[in-house]
């Protein structure tokens, strides 16, 4: 018999028997050491054992007194845990990660139904893999915001019951354009938790529990995947080895300063590129288990990475003939007409088209102050070089100034990357606004 804390949190510390008999919804089940039960088949709890076995339990009497006692016990254990990486910024921010983890643990103990939406890139996938043992439904989220449409979909799909419901947003949700969706969810008994590293619109904190280093550090290097790994460790559902792997994949995917590309880390960059590649495919059938298995499948990794390289080469050949260049106050602006790529099924991620050009230009000149703009009839994608950011430029600031024109529908990002959408016919007017912002920036 496991302790109550271990049952509720799904963190059994020991597993002495090779099998255990439990009663679930009137069914007598024999759980063996090599069996994993699908949580979605039942309404009970899933408790993920350290050896990978999953046990379902629902017959525990959960009271406020018990939750309080178990939270106190968990808090004591968490206090003994140190960060994965010994960096000053991480050490300073770690108390926020611990507090968030305790708040999340309270909801798990209280049997909240959990819906997890994770961003469709390497960082978002790493975030989801870090927390995959939470008892919930995981959905790949193919948008940089959580809007009314997403909220209504979750309300219709998951919100009909009287149960307490929790929405966990991974690598998204901190921006102003997500506020209405989060508020709508709250009106329909969804509590929202957010793990993100994009610039924080502070009003979001009035409606959600947020773990985001932007408020304290004004930086995005502590990626969502890394933060989720620490939360997973603190809750006891992720071991240190898995956490380090997933954290470094997320660092590689978002070009964090906490990971340098070299022979030892090259594998993490390869995996992140593959994740970014396959998650944007129109026929993407990858589940979290599929992403997880890829990390250890060497031959499959090599095959997929060769496809990534081949696609990049085709992309480069098109870029050579389509990119337009403009210089504004010693800033180089490269404009990509995205229409050439949007009509090509091989290039499903326009963001990666822009990133590829940025990387090509930096490889030629690491000191280039460069802004890449991917341009279509209804969207602009921005990428900035490290040299331009060093000078104080921020794409997030640029998007903020464009919002003041009231010409754009939604937009968000951080210092090095961002996206806006707008109504057809406003492209040239917005492009002129971008040029004016660059001129003001250089004169400041």
Buried (B, 14 or more C-beta within 10 A) or exposed (E): EBBBBBBBBBBBEEBEEEEBEBEBEEEEBEBEEEEBBEBEEBBBBBBBBEEEBBBBBBEBEBEEEBBEEBBEBBBEEBEEBEBBBEBEBBEEBBEBBBBBBBBBBBBBBEBBBBBBBBBBBBBBBBBBBBBBBBBBBBBBBEBBBBBEEBBBEBBEEBBEEEEBBBBBBBBBBBBBBBBBBBBBBBEBEBBBBBBBBBBBBEEBBEBBBBBBBBEEBEBBBBBBBBBBBBBBBBBBBBEEEBBBBBBBBBBBBBBBEBBEEEEEBEBBBBBBBBBBBBBBEEEBEBEBEEBBEBBEEEEEBEEBBEEBEEBBEEBEEBBEEBBEEBEBEEBBBBBBBBEBBBEEEEBBBBBBBBBBBBBBBBEEEEEBBBBBBBBBEEBBBBBBBBBBBEBEBBBBBBBBBBBEBEBBEBBBBBBBBBBBBBEEEBBEEBBEBBBEBBEEBBEE
